């Protein structure tokens, strides 16, 4: 069972931007095409899994961490939380998702 995640900062909520996205799967990686900007991005499995979760609706960073931990069998998710926050920030820079709260 996943242990409860703790953070000194408020848990940020993330959501998809509402953009039209097209994708193709190539082995473990996914190519995503952003129809509005014309940008194409190559995503690693954790990035793609985070986007798949967010397709269901907005999620907190903690929820994304729990989801990735269960899917990818990650150890010590509290230690990896900063990496996941950084990953979500990089997806926001690609205009694939956006933070809803600070």
Buried (B, 14 or more C-beta within 10 A) or exposed (E): EEEEBEBEEEBBBBEBBEBEBEBEEEEEEBBBBBEEEEEEBEBEBBBBBBBEBBEEEBBBBBBBBBBBBEBEEBEEBEEBBEBBBEBBEBBBEBBBBBBEEE
